[in-house]
Structures are given as C-alpha cells and as structure tokens.
Amino acid sequence: MTDHVTIVEVGPRDGLQNEPYTIPTPVKVELIDRLARCGLGVVEATSFVAAPAIPQLADAEDVFGRIERKPDVRYPVLVPNLKGYERARTVGAEEIAVFTAASEAFNQKNIKCSIAESLERFTPVIERARNDGVRVRGYVSTVLGCPYQGEVPVAEVVRVAEALHEAGCAEISLGDTIGVGTPRKARAMLEAVAGSIPLEQLAVHFHDTYGQALANIYACLEFGVVVVDSSVAGLGGCPYARGATGNVATEDVVFMLDGMGMTTGVDLEALARTGDWIAGELGRPRSRAGQAILKRN
Ligand code: MG
C-alpha cells in the first residue's frame, strides 16, 4: 500500500450538481475556498455543462472567477464539449474533466449518445487541452453496475478506460455511480483496468448507497490505488440513477486513512467543520465521522 493518498474532493461539483435546489454563488465560493484551506490538493470546482442540463451550476464562470486559487491546489472543472472547454479556459481553468460511462444504457439516458459517440465528442476536447498544456481527467461511470442495464462487464470498463487513456487523459476516475459494488468486485475491476493503464493514473470513485464505499476503497488501496475521489459531507448522488445516495464522505475517508498511518495532507478537524457548515447550509445530514469528530471536541 502507498503511504500517501491524493484525495480528489468532488463536493463542489459532483455534490452540488445533485442537490435539489440552487445554492447561492457565495456559498459555493466559500465551500471551495474552505476545502482548499483544509489541505485538500485537488478540489473539483464546478461544471461548464450547459445551464439547462445542470441549472445548479449555471454560475460556473462566476464561481471560478471568485475563488481564491491557491497555487498548490488544483481546481479541475467538468466540461462536456469544446464550447464548455472554451468557457472554462476564458476564466482561467487549468485542468478539466470529461466523462462517459461503461454502460451503453446509462450513456444513452444520461448524455443522450452512445459510448462511441461520447468518446468521439471528447477526443477533440482532450486534444485541444493537451495542446494548451491543460491536464485532463476522465470519468468512467457505472463501472460496477448500471441502473438501467444491471451488470456491466468488466471488459467494457477496461475498453472505455483505455479509450480515454489513449485519447490523452492523465487520470481516469472509475466510478461506481449507484454504489452497488462490493470489495472483491471493486478490486477485480481495478485490477483489470490496471492491466493496461498504470495504477498511478487511476482513481476510484465510490458511492455509499449500500454502505460499501470505505470497504471498496480499502480493497483498492490494498491493490495499490493512490487517488481516491470523495465529497465533503457526502454531498451528491446521481440525478439519473434513482436511489443512489451520496458520494463517500471525505471526512470518513480521511479518518480511515489517518488511522492507517497514510498521509493526505488534510486537516481532519477543519474538514469536519467545513462539512458541518455546508451540511447546515443545505439542510442535509452530516457525515458520520464528521459528526463524531465535532462531538468529541
Ligand atoms: Mg459521484
């Protein structure tokens, strides 16, 4: 196992985009700045997907323009196409993320195109980004199950991840969108993808729908993964995946990693306070570890 784990905090994007109502811009800006001050090295800031598709993040330019931009922190933003890429670049984004799914049915419902079409759509975006020296992260969702087609063959996950890797993504995040994965399956999936993509370029992204996220992360850490996605206070879900609860909470992940003697650079107390604050703003439950940490003080 590695000594250092990079946490990719996805709360301000993956989390907030799935909240049922719109959050004021200053709250988003404060959330990102507070997360960066907690010691998180990567904070996914917002999404440049067209406003009608994701109204919660329609203020992307405004948010990105107002955040503090600490020099030692990366602030990737989600982009759907070249137009989104240009919007992101106009406000100074230096890292982007693109997305597709390992399930054909999910892609059709979610982004209204086939996997092949989505890869075609992203190829020029990735190419352009690479020419501009912009780092690209690729998301593959439904890697352990799909709400529409059920089982997702591991070979499909490998094929899609390879395509993103070959197109030039520096990192591929493997997402269990509906949270149905269990540790052995999670590890086997990671192992299969790591057969053709270097492990240090892979990230895991688990949802806690069935309470399996930490166990899955542990199984993947044992295999050697060094990048883990998580969301403060467990913000998020998936609007297209019914029943999917939040992303694994960053507080829970950091508590586990700290306890195992792994470093993350994150100040857990400050993170718990940030999680408590944003959960209060959104009227949603606190993460378990976050709550416990605040109570003991
Ligand atoms: Mg997620």
Residues whose N, C-alpha, C, O or C-beta is under 5 A from the ligand:
A	BS01	MG	D14 G237 N247
